[in-house]
């Protein structure tokens, strides 16, 4: 359990509605439902029941919700204490973020950190994952979020494991997909290699690649016009409304995922401000889904 789990339980208890809770937390409903199942599995109790009138918390669920509120209050008190001690911290933290990493959580993390350490300057550098890791090794970055790359000599902490999906304007037929044009996003070379590897294992022949587009909205609009299909990690329902979606899976049925991790050197955590940033990032992502 982490702070995000407590926030999910607390928000659901207040709203008594999964849709409202998902919107309030900027989550998709499937992602929220998955987390709730995991939380129930961890406690070994049913937290709530569904009916035509909405959601009703069980007796055990009410106790868990009360504890969640208590944990969130304690967390806020801790953050307030850190803010007080961190107001005098100064300096600069150089953060690299892979262009292929898309998470609304990161924006919230930056805002929260700036509130906790107003005199510490965060500089953000976007780039390809391998280039960012090279910059980290050279000392040009203090920490970075990279995707689809193996562990190196530094510390690696898993953040996200995002399933890949095929998006198309019509019903998706895997048997005829090789004859359908593929619209790829200008992304990270590691991402392209991952798609190519999956495709080669499944079909044994090249994709019918139509073009590369450097804008997600343009890509989705082209898919809507039935020009072709695209492959991308999880997208919000309002973006893909009306499109067909099918999970990309391996031969054994396991999902193909796009994994993001936080990389840093352990010795660098002697810097109090950097250590706080690393802990904030680590605590803001749902690690229990990483099996």
C-alpha positions as CSV (number, residue, x, y, z in Angstrom):
1,X,0.0,0.0,0.0
2,X,1.2,3.5,-0.8
3,X,-0.1,7.1,-0.6
4,X,-1.9,6.6,-3.9
5,X,-3.8,3.6,-2.6
6,X,-5.0,5.6,0.5
7,X,-6.1,8.4,-1.7
8,X,-8.1,6.0,-3.9
9,X,-9.9,4.5,-1.0
10,X,-10.6,7.9,0.6
11,X,-11.9,9.5,-2.6
12,X,-14.1,6.5,-3.4
13,X,-15.6,6.5,0.1
14,X,-16.5,10.2,-0.4
15,X,-17.8,9.8,-3.9
16,X,-19.4,6.4,-3.7
17,X,-18.9,6.3,-7.5
18,X,-16.1,4.7,-9.5
19,X,-16.5,7.0,-12.5
20,X,-16.3,10.2,-10.3
21,X,-13.4,8.8,-8.4
22,X,-11.4,7.9,-11.6
23,X,-12.0,11.4,-13.0
24,X,-11.0,13.0,-9.7
25,X,-7.7,11.1,-9.7
26,X,-7.0,11.4,-13.4
27,X,-7.2,7.6,-13.8
28,X,-8.9,5.4,-16.3
29,X,-11.7,3.3,-14.9
30,X,-10.0,0.0,-15.8
31,X,-6.8,1.2,-14.0
32,X,-8.9,2.2,-10.9
33,X,-10.8,-1.1,-10.9
34,X,-7.5,-3.0,-11.1
35,X,-6.1,-1.1,-8.2
36,X,-9.2,-1.7,-6.1
37,X,-9.0,-5.5,-6.8
38,X,-5.3,-5.5,-5.7
39,X,-6.2,-3.6,-2.5
40,X,-8.9,-6.0,-1.7
41,X,-6.6,-8.9,-2.3
42,X,-4.0,-7.4,0.0
43,X,-6.4,-7.0,2.9
44,X,-8.3,-10.2,2.1
45,X,-11.7,-8.5,2.5
46,X,-14.4,-7.1,0.2
47,X,-14.1,-3.3,0.6
48,X,-17.4,-2.4,-1.1
49,X,-20.4,-3.8,-2.9
50,X,-22.1,-2.6,-6.0
51,X,-25.9,-2.2,-6.6
52,X,-28.2,-0.2,-8.9
53,X,-28.0,2.6,-6.2
54,X,-24.3,2.8,-6.4
55,X,-21.4,1.7,-4.1
56,X,-21.8,0.7,-0.5
57,X,-18.8,0.1,1.7
58,X,-18.7,-3.0,3.8
59,X,-17.9,-2.8,7.6
60,X,-14.3,-3.8,6.8
61,X,-14.3,-1.2,4.0
62,X,-15.4,1.6,6.3
63,X,-12.6,0.7,8.7
64,X,-10.1,0.8,5.9
65,X,-11.4,4.1,4.6
66,X,-11.1,5.6,8.1
67,X,-7.5,4.4,8.3
68,X,-6.8,5.8,4.8
69,X,-8.0,9.2,5.9
70,X,-5.7,9.0,9.0
71,X,-2.8,8.0,6.8
72,X,-3.3,10.9,4.4
73,X,-3.5,13.3,7.3
74,X,-0.3,11.9,8.7
75,X,1.3,12.2,5.3
76,X,0.3,15.8,4.9
77,X,1.7,16.5,8.4
78,X,5.0,14.9,7.3
79,X,5.1,16.9,4.1
80,X,4.4,20.1,6.1
81,X,7.4,19.3,8.3
82,X,9.6,18.6,5.3
83,X,8.5,21.9,3.7
84,X,9.5,23.7,6.9
85,X,12.9,22.0,6.9
86,X,13.3,22.4,3.1
87,X,12.6,26.1,2.7
88,X,16.3,26.8,3.2
89,X,17.5,24.1,0.8
90,X,19.0,25.6,-2.3
91,X,20.6,24.4,-5.5
92,X,19.6,22.7,-8.8
93,X,18.4,19.2,-9.6
94,X,18.9,18.1,-13.2
95,X,16.1,15.7,-14.2
96,X,16.0,13.8,-17.5
97,X,12.7,12.5,-18.7
98,X,12.3,10.2,-21.7
99,X,10.1,11.6,-24.5
100,X,8.3,8.3,-24.5
101,X,7.2,8.7,-20.8
102,X,3.7,10.1,-20.5
103,X,2.2,10.5,-17.1
104,X,0.0,13.2,-15.6
105,X,1.5,12.1,-12.2
106,X,4.8,13.7,-13.1
107,X,3.3,17.2,-13.3
108,X,1.7,16.8,-9.9
109,X,5.1,15.6,-8.5
110,X,6.9,18.7,-9.8
111,X,4.3,21.1,-8.4
112,X,4.4,19.3,-5.0
113,X,8.2,19.4,-4.9
114,X,8.3,23.0,-5.8
115,X,6.0,23.7,-2.9
116,X,8.2,21.7,-0.6
117,X,11.5,23.1,-1.8
118,X,10.8,26.5,-3.3
119,X,14.5,27.5,-3.5
120,X,15.6,24.4,-5.4
121,X,15.5,24.7,-9.2
122,X,14.3,21.7,-11.1
123,X,15.6,21.6,-14.7
124,X,14.0,19.1,-17.0
125,X,15.7,17.6,-20.0
126,X,13.7,15.6,-22.5
127,X,15.4,13.0,-24.7
128,X,15.7,9.4,-25.8
129,X,16.2,6.9,-23.0
130,X,19.6,5.7,-24.0
131,X,20.9,9.3,-24.4
132,X,19.5,10.2,-20.9
133,X,21.3,7.3,-19.3
134,X,24.5,8.3,-21.0
135,X,24.1,11.8,-19.6
136,X,23.5,10.4,-16.1
137,X,26.6,8.3,-16.4
138,X,28.6,11.4,-17.5
139,X,27.3,13.4,-14.5
140,X,25.3,15.8,-16.7
141,X,22.1,14.7,-15.0
142,X,21.3,13.9,-11.4
143,X,18.3,11.6,-12.0
144,X,16.3,10.4,-15.0
145,X,13.2,8.5,-16.0
146,X,13.9,6.2,-18.9
147,X,11.8,3.6,-20.7
148,X,12.5,0.2,-22.1
149,X,16.2,0.0,-21.1
150,X,18.0,-2.6,-19.0
151,X,19.6,-1.8,-15.7
152,X,23.1,-0.4,-15.7
153,X,25.6,0.4,-13.0
154,X,23.2,2.9,-11.2
155,X,20.2,2.3,-9.1
156,X,17.0,1.4,-10.9
157,X,13.5,1.7,-9.5
158,X,10.5,0.5,-11.5
159,X,7.7,3.1,-11.8
160,X,5.2,2.0,-14.5
161,X,4.4,-1.0,-16.6
162,X,2.1,0.3,-19.2
163,X,0.3,-2.3,-21.5
164,X,0.6,-1.6,-25.3
165,X,-2.6,-1.5,-27.4
166,X,-3.5,-1.5,-31.1
167,X,-5.8,1.3,-31.9
168,X,-7.9,1.3,-35.1
169,X,-11.1,2.9,-36.3
170,X,-12.7,-0.5,-37.2
171,X,-12.8,-3.9,-35.6
172,X,-9.2,-5.2,-35.2
173,X,-8.4,-8.5,-36.9
174,X,-4.9,-9.7,-36.1
175,X,-4.9,-12.0,-39.1
176,X,-5.3,-9.1,-41.6
177,X,-3.3,-6.6,-39.6
178,X,-0.2,-7.1,-41.8
179,X,-2.1,-5.8,-44.8
180,X,-3.2,-2.6,-42.9
181,X,-1.0,0.5,-42.9
182,X,0.8,1.3,-39.7
183,X,1.0,4.9,-38.5
184,X,3.9,5.2,-36.0
185,X,4.7,7.9,-33.6
186,X,8.0,9.6,-33.6
187,X,9.0,8.2,-30.2
188,X,11.9,6.5,-28.5
189,X,14.1,4.1,-30.6
190,X,13.7,1.6,-27.8
191,X,9.9,1.7,-28.3
192,X,10.2,1.1,-32.0
193,X,12.5,-1.8,-31.4
194,X,10.1,-3.3,-28.9
195,X,7.3,-3.1,-31.5
196,X,9.5,-4.5,-34.2
197,X,10.5,-7.4,-32.0
198,X,6.9,-8.3,-31.1
199,X,5.9,-8.0,-34.8
200,X,8.7,-10.2,-36.0
201,X,7.9,-12.9,-33.5
202,X,4.2,-12.9,-34.4
203,X,4.2,-12.4,-38.2
204,X,7.8,-13.1,-39.4
205,X,7.5,-10.3,-42.0
206,X,7.9,-6.5,-42.0
207,X,5.0,-4.2,-41.0
208,X,3.3,-2.1,-43.7
209,X,4.7,1.1,-42.3
210,X,2.9,4.1,-43.8
211,X,4.5,7.1,-42.0
212,X,5.9,8.5,-38.8
213,X,4.0,11.3,-37.1
214,X,5.4,13.5,-34.3
215,X,2.1,14.5,-32.7
216,X,-0.3,12.2,-30.8
217,X,-3.5,14.1,-31.7
218,X,-2.6,14.0,-35.4
219,X,-1.9,10.3,-35.2
220,X,-5.3,9.6,-33.5
221,X,-7.1,11.8,-36.1
222,X,-5.5,9.8,-38.9
223,X,-6.6,6.6,-37.3
224,X,-10.1,8.0,-37.0
225,X,-10.1,8.7,-40.7
226,X,-9.3,5.0,-41.2
227,X,-6.0,5.6,-42.8
228,X,-4.3,3.0,-40.7
229,X,-3.7,1.7,-37.1
230,X,-1.3,2.7,-34.5
231,X,0.3,1.1,-31.4
232,X,0.6,3.0,-28.2
233,X,0.5,2.6,-24.4
234,X,-2.7,3.2,-22.5
235,X,-4.6,6.3,-23.6
236,X,-7.4,8.1,-21.8
237,X,-10.9,7.1,-22.9
238,X,-11.8,10.7,-24.1
239,X,-8.8,10.5,-26.5
240,X,-9.7,7.2,-28.1
241,X,-13.5,7.5,-27.9
242,X,-15.1,5.5,-30.8
243,X,-11.9,3.6,-31.6
244,X,-11.3,-0.1,-31.3
245,X,-8.6,-1.2,-28.9
246,X,-6.8,-4.5,-28.6
247,X,-4.0,-5.4,-26.2
248,X,-0.7,-6.4,-27.7
249,X,0.2,-9.8,-26.2
250,X,3.0,-12.4,-26.5
251,X,2.5,-15.9,-27.8
252,X,1.7,-17.1,-24.2
253,X,-0.9,-14.4,-23.7
254,X,1.1,-12.2,-21.4
255,X,0.8,-8.5,-22.2
256,X,3.5,-6.6,-24.0
257,X,4.3,-3.6,-21.8
258,X,6.2,-0.3,-22.0
259,X,8.2,-0.1,-18.8
260,X,9.4,3.1,-17.1
261,X,12.0,3.3,-14.4
262,X,13.8,5.9,-12.3
263,X,17.6,5.8,-12.5
264,X,20.1,7.5,-10.1
265,X,23.3,6.9,-8.3
266,X,23.0,6.0,-4.6
267,X,25.8,8.3,-3.5
268,X,23.9,11.2,-5.0
269,X,21.2,10.7,-2.4
270,X,23.5,12.4,0.2
271,X,22.0,15.5,-1.3
272,X,18.9,16.1,0.9
273,X,16.9,17.8,-1.8
274,X,17.7,15.1,-4.4
275,X,16.9,12.4,-2.0
276,X,13.5,14.0,-1.3
277,X,12.8,14.2,-5.0
278,X,13.6,10.6,-5.6
279,X,11.4,9.5,-2.6
280,X,8.6,11.6,-3.9
281,X,8.7,10.1,-7.3
282,X,9.0,6.6,-6.0
283,X,6.1,7.0,-3.6
284,X,3.8,8.5,-6.3
285,X,3.6,5.5,-8.6
286,X,1.7,2.3,-8.1
287,X,4.5,-0.3,-7.8
288,X,2.2,-3.2,-6.7
289,X,1.0,-3.7,-10.3
290,X,4.6,-4.6,-11.3
291,X,4.6,-8.4,-11.0
